[in-house]
Amino acid sequence: MLFENKSLCGKHAKEIVCSENNKVFKAYNRQNHIVYKFKIDGDVLTSSDSRNRCDYLVEDETKKRAYLIELKGTQLLHALEQIDSTIVRFRSILKDYDLFPRIVYHGNTHDIHGNAYRKFKTKYPTTRAETDYMEEVLK
């Protein structure tokens, strides 16, 4: 477990849901992996810590995968900064994990077609971004 005693879901949760501001990320754990859900913004990192951070991290301990989730309005570029900052901040504990950035945003942003997003996807090729709702099956 990446963050001791902070998981917001059961160890073998079948469904992990992260939601905020009408944006939803849902992961399905059909193969009974050991999983944990952490609220990074405000729980793992308190509100007094002013550094950028993503909203949630879903850890698939069985496969050593970390899903870094940002639920955003139209500020896609800020979402990229928040995820990257979280990765840098927790680099030492994430070093053995494959990283899967996930952004759920409001659909009216042109930044998804911009250079900053393309560079981010080059740096983190497993990045996905969807409007309003995203589903993921843990494999």
N, C-alpha and C positions, 0 to 999 in steps of 0.2 A: 504494500500500500504506500503510495507516494506521500500522502499527508496523513499521518496517524490520527485516528479517531475523528476524522472530518467527513467521512463518506455520507452522502445523502440518499444512498440506495442500499438495498441488501446485496450481499456478496455474490449471489447468483441471480440478480434481478433479471427478469425476462424482458422488461421494457424500461428504458431509461429516458426520461423526458426532461428537457431543459427549456424553460419558457420565460419570456420577458417581453413586455410591450407588444403583445400580439405576434411575436416571432417565436417559432417552435422548432427545436431540434429533437428528434426522436430516434433512439437506437434500439434495435431488437437483438437480444442475446439468445438466439435460438439454439446455440451449441453449448449452453450452460457454462460459459466462461466465467472466471472470477473477474468481476467488474466493480468499479467504484465511481461515484459521481461526486465531484467537488465543486463548490461555488468559490471560485477564485476571488472574484470582486466582492469584497465585504465579509468574507468568512476566512479563507486561507490567508488572504491579505486584507487587513482591516481598512476601513475608510480613511484612517489617518495616514496610511501609506499612499502618497500622492502619485506614485509611478503608474504608468499605463499597465493595464492587465486585461486579459480576456474575461468573459463572464463565467465560463465553466470549463472544467477539464473532466472528460470521461476516460478513465483508465481501464484498459483491457489487460489485466495482469497476466492472463493466460498466454496471450499473443505478444505481450510487451508492446502495446500500442497506446498512444496518448492522443485523444481527440480534443483539440483546443477549440472551444466554441465561443464565437462572438455573435450575439444577437443585436442587430443594429438597425437604425433607421436608414437614413440616406448617406451617412458618413462612412462610406466604404473604405476610404483611405485611412481614416482613424482606426477602423477595425483591423486593418493590416498592421498598423503600428502597435495596437494593443496585443495582438497575438505574438508578433515578433518580440515585443518587450517581455512578455510572459515566458517565452522560450529562453530568452537570454537570462532572465532572472532565475529560472529553475534549471539551467543548463546541466548542472552537476547531477541532479536527480533524474533528469530526462535522458541522460546520455545513452542508456541502454534501450531506449524506446524508439520505435518508429513514430514519427509525428504526422498527424492528420489534421491540419487546420480546416475549420468549418465556419463559414460565415452565412448567417441568415439575415437578409437585409430587405429593406423596402425596395420595390421594383423600379422606382423612378430615378436610378442613378446611372450616369453615363460612365462613371469611373470603372465599371466592370470591364469596359473595352479599352481602358487606358494603359499607359506604359507602366505605371506603378503596380497595377495588378498583374501584368505579365511578368514583371521582374520578381514579384513575390512568388508567383507560380513556378518560376525558374528555380528560385531558392528552395521552395517547398512544393515539389511536384504533385504531392497528394492533396493539395488544396482543392476544396469545393466551395462554391458559393451558390446559394439558391435564394429566390425571393419568398419571403414570409414563412416557408415551411420546408423542412428537410428531413428525410428518413434515411437511416443507415442500418444495414444488417451487418452485425459483427461476424466476421468470418475467420 
